[in-house]
Amino acid sequence: MTKFSILILGSASASPTLARNPSAQLININEQYYLVDCGEGTQNRLREHKIKFQRLNHIFISHLHGDHYLGLLGLLQTMSLLGRTLPLNLYGPKQLKEIVDMNLAYSHSTLKYLLIFHETQTNESVVLFENEHISVSTIILDHRVPCTGFLFKEKPKPRKINPAAIKRFEIPKYAMDNLRKGLDFCFTDTNKVIKNELLTLTPDECYSYAYCSDTKFNERIVSQIKDIHILYHEATFMDRDVKRAEATYHSTAKQAATIAKQANAKLLIIGHFSNRYKDLNLLLDEAKSIFANTQLALEDTVFEMP
């Protein structure tokens, strides 16, 4: 069974509070960790959840506003101090590499591991990373500075062997790999073909997660995230402050819910809350009036695929 979860490490907007940290999320896909954004204090948040830094091999930074990356430099140096030797992949805007290099140069520091930088582009969506199980693509957002979201999608899974059918048709063990790939089985002595659907069961569902960081209301992303399982969409403001949202290139809770509804999402998570709202349930209620299955991205909450 697939493990696919999202741990909220930070949900605040520009300024942290005693209750909320700047943006950071940890994606766990089959015990492989992916860090998305890295605001101040992220390494302490990871420690609180007993996440070993050495298990982090991919860090994705959406854009260069401080509440999304100011925790990165400290995390990179801590990894080095702890003796990391494995390469680390860092994905973000071109200037992020300049920031890291400048910090290391001015502090006369070096990392004990290889930092592999992958530049993100905002002119079109591209696949940043993929392996045999998942792909991670950029989502082009509309913010005051170049900004991308990230789309995590599982690849098609193998079909499941039906033990009763295998026994009934006396299928040899060597055929199992091909059956999982969806191929039929042919007996070499008789040329009799047994259809794959008689020998296997439907594969597990392929899950998907879209992280839509800071952005103004942008319906252009809907086609890319259509039928998404879980959508995180910033909801910095309430609709009563929609003019402020437009001026700062942010979204309201109502607008985030509208995107979720148009995309036919299964679940919407809203976050990046402005400190002006003391009661976050006001934002939640506003979103739910448009898209009922909405939850708040509160610190320490874990959202798991069904």
C-alpha positions in Angstrom: 0.0 0.0 0.0 1.3 3.4 -1.0 2.5 5.8 1.7 1.7 9.4 0.6 1.4 12.1 3.2 1.9 15.8 3.7 3.2 17.2 7.0 2.5 20.9 7.6 5.6 22.4 9.2 4.7 26.1 8.7 1.5 27.9 7.6 2.1 31.6 8.3 2.5 34.3 5.7 5.2 37.0 5.7 5.8 37.1 9.5 5.9 34.1 11.9 4.0 34.1 15.1 4.3 32.1 18.3 1.7 29.7 16.9 2.6 29.6 13.2 5.8 29.2 11.4 6.7 30.4 7.8 5.9 28.1 4.9 7.4 24.6 4.9 5.9 21.2 4.1 7.4 17.7 4.2 6.1 15.2 1.6 6.5 11.5 2.4 6.1 9.1 -0.6 6.9 5.6 0.4 9.3 6.8 3.0 11.2 9.1 0.6 11.1 12.7 1.9 10.7 15.8 -0.2 10.9 19.2 1.5 8.8 22.0 -0.1 9.8 25.5 0.9 12.0 26.2 3.9 11.0 29.2 6.0 12.8 30.3 9.2 12.9 27.6 11.9 12.2 24.7 9.5 15.2 22.6 10.8 13.8 22.9 14.3 10.4 21.9 13.1 12.0 18.8 11.4 13.7 18.0 14.7 10.5 18.2 16.6 9.1 15.6 14.3 12.2 13.5 14.6 13.0 13.7 10.9 16.6 12.8 10.2 18.1 15.4 8.0 20.2 12.8 6.1 17.0 11.4 4.7 16.3 14.6 2.9 17.6 14.4 -0.7 15.3 16.9 -2.5 14.4 20.4 -1.4 12.0 22.5 -3.6 11.8 26.3 -3.1 8.9 28.1 -4.8 10.2 31.6 -4.8 12.6 34.1 -3.2 10.4 35.8 -0.6 12.0 35.3 2.8 9.2 33.4 4.4 9.7 30.6 1.9 13.5 30.2 2.0 15.3 31.9 4.9 15.6 28.6 6.8 17.4 27.0 3.9 21.0 28.3 4.6 20.9 27.1 8.2 19.6 23.7 7.2 22.3 23.2 4.5 25.1 24.1 6.9 23.6 22.0 9.7 23.6 19.0 7.3 27.3 19.6 6.6 28.1 19.9 10.3 26.4 16.6 11.0 28.7 15.0 8.5 26.4 14.6 5.5 28.2 13.1 2.4 25.3 12.2 0.2 24.5 14.7 -2.6 21.5 17.0 -2.1 19.2 18.2 -4.9 18.0 21.8 -4.6 15.3 23.2 -6.9 14.5 26.9 -7.1 14.9 30.2 -9.0 18.3 30.9 -10.6 19.1 33.6 -8.0 18.8 31.0 -5.2 22.1 29.5 -6.2 23.7 32.9 -6.1 22.4 33.4 -2.5 23.7 30.1 -1.3 27.1 30.6 -3.0 27.5 34.1 -1.7 26.6 33.1 1.9 29.2 30.3 1.8 31.9 32.6 0.3 31.4 35.4 2.8 31.4 33.0 5.7 34.4 31.1 4.4 32.4 28.0 4.6 32.2 24.9 2.5 29.7 22.0 2.4 31.0 18.5 2.9 28.5 17.2 0.4 27.7 17.9 -3.3 24.8 20.4 -3.7 23.2 19.9 -7.1 21.2 22.9 -8.1 18.2 22.7 -10.5 17.0 26.0 -11.8 13.2 26.5 -12.1 11.7 28.4 -15.0 8.4 30.4 -15.0 7.7 30.5 -18.7 6.3 26.9 -18.9 5.8 23.9 -16.8 8.5 21.3 -16.8 9.3 18.0 -15.1 12.0 18.8 -12.4 12.4 15.3 -11.0 11.2 11.8 -11.7 12.1 8.2 -10.8 10.3 4.9 -11.3 7.5 5.9 -8.9 6.8 9.6 -9.1 7.3 12.8 -11.1 7.5 16.4 -9.8 6.6 19.2 -12.2 6.4 22.9 -11.8 3.1 24.8 -11.7 3.4 28.3 -13.1 2.0 30.8 -10.6 1.3 34.5 -10.7 3.1 36.4 -8.0 5.2 39.6 -7.5 8.4 37.7 -8.1 9.0 34.5 -10.2 7.1 31.7 -8.4 6.3 28.1 -9.1 4.2 25.6 -7.4 5.0 21.8 -7.5 2.9 18.9 -8.7 3.7 15.5 -7.3 2.2 12.6 -9.3 2.6 8.9 -8.8 3.3 6.9 -11.9 1.0 4.1 -13.0 1.3 1.2 -10.6 1.7 -2.5 -11.6 -1.3 -4.7 -11.7 -1.8 -7.0 -8.7 -1.5 -10.8 -9.0 -4.7 -12.8 -8.4 -3.5 -15.8 -6.4 -6.7 -17.8 -6.9 -6.5 -17.3 -10.7 -2.8 -18.2 -10.8 -3.6 -21.4 -9.1 -6.6 -22.2 -11.2 -4.8 -21.7 -14.5 -1.5 -23.2 -13.2 0.5 -20.2 -14.3 4.3 -20.6 -13.6 6.1 -18.2 -11.3 8.4 -16.8 -14.0 5.4 -15.1 -15.6 4.5 -12.9 -12.6 6.6 -9.8 -13.7 5.0 -9.7 -17.2 1.6 -10.1 -15.6 2.2 -7.1 -13.4 3.0 -5.2 -16.5 -0.4 -6.0 -18.0 0.8 -8.7 -20.5 -1.2 -11.8 -21.3 0.2 -15.3 -20.7 0.7 -17.8 -23.4 1.4 -21.5 -22.8 4.4 -22.4 -25.1 3.3 -26.0 -25.6 -0.3 -25.3 -26.7 -0.2 -21.6 -27.7 -3.2 -21.1 -25.4 -3.5 -17.5 -24.3 -4.9 -16.4 -20.9 -5.9 -12.8 -20.8 -4.2 -10.6 -18.2 -7.5 -9.4 -16.7 -8.3 -13.0 -15.8 -5.0 -13.4 -13.8 -4.6 -10.0 -12.2 -6.5 -7.4 -10.2 -6.8 -3.6 -10.7 -3.7 -1.8 -9.6 -3.7 0.6 -6.6 -4.8 4.2 -7.4 -2.1 6.7 -8.4 -2.2 9.7 -6.0 -1.3 13.3 -6.7 -0.6 16.5 -4.7 -0.4 20.1 -5.9 1.4 22.7 -3.9 0.3 26.1 -5.0 2.4 28.6 -3.1 2.0 32.4 -3.3 -0.2 33.5 -6.2 -3.0 35.7 -7.2 -6.2 34.1 -8.5 -5.0 32.2 -11.5 -7.5 29.9 -13.4 -4.8 29.0 -15.9 -3.5 26.3 -13.5 -6.8 24.4 -13.4 -6.1 22.3 -16.4 -2.8 21.1 -15.0 -4.2 20.1 -11.6 -7.5 18.6 -12.9 -8.8 15.8 -10.6 -6.0 16.3 -8.1 -6.3 14.3 -4.9 -5.0 17.0 -2.5 -4.6 20.6 -3.4 -2.7 23.1 -1.2 -3.6 26.6 -2.2 -2.5 29.8 -0.4 -5.4 31.7 1.1 -3.7 34.7 2.6 -6.8 36.9 2.9 -10.6 36.8 3.3 -12.8 37.9 0.5 -13.6 41.2 2.3 -9.9 42.1 1.7 -9.9 41.0 -2.0 -8.4 44.4 -3.1 -5.5 43.8 -0.7 -5.0 40.3 -2.2 -4.9 41.7 -5.7 -2.5 44.4 -4.8 -0.1 41.9 -3.2 -0.6 39.1 -5.7 -2.2 36.8 -3.2 -5.5 34.9 -3.0 -8.5 34.8 -0.8 -10.0 31.7 0.8 -12.9 32.1 -1.6 -10.6 32.2 -4.6 -8.7 29.1 -3.4 -11.9 27.2 -3.1 -13.0 28.3 -6.5 -9.8 26.8 -8.0 -10.4 23.6 -6.1 -13.9 23.4 -7.3 -12.9 24.0 -11.0 -10.2 21.4 -10.7 -12.5 18.8 -9.2 -10.0 18.3 -6.3 -10.8 15.7 -3.7 -9.5 17.8 -0.8 -8.4 21.4 -0.5 -5.9 22.6 2.1 -5.6 26.4 2.7 -2.7 28.1 4.3 -0.3 31.1 4.3 -2.6 33.0 6.6 -2.3 36.7 7.2 -1.7 37.6 10.8 -4.6 40.0 10.7 -7.0 37.1 11.2 -7.0 35.8 14.7 -9.8 33.3 14.1 -8.8 31.1 11.1 -12.2 29.4 11.1 -13.4 32.6 9.3 -11.2 31.7 6.4 -12.2 28.0 6.6 -15.9 28.9 6.6 -15.5 31.2 3.6 -13.7 28.4 1.6 -16.3 25.8 2.6 -19.1 28.0 1.3 -17.6 27.3 -2.2 -15.8 23.9 -1.7 -17.0 21.8 1.2 -14.1 19.5 1.6 -11.6 22.1 2.8 -9.2 22.0 5.8 -6.8 24.4 7.4 -3.0 23.8 7.0 -2.3 24.0 10.7 1.1 23.2 12.1 1.8 19.5 12.8 -1.2 18.4 10.8 -0.6 15.3 8.6 -2.8 14.8 5.5 -2.7 11.3 4.1 -4.0 10.0 0.9 -7.1 7.8 1.3 
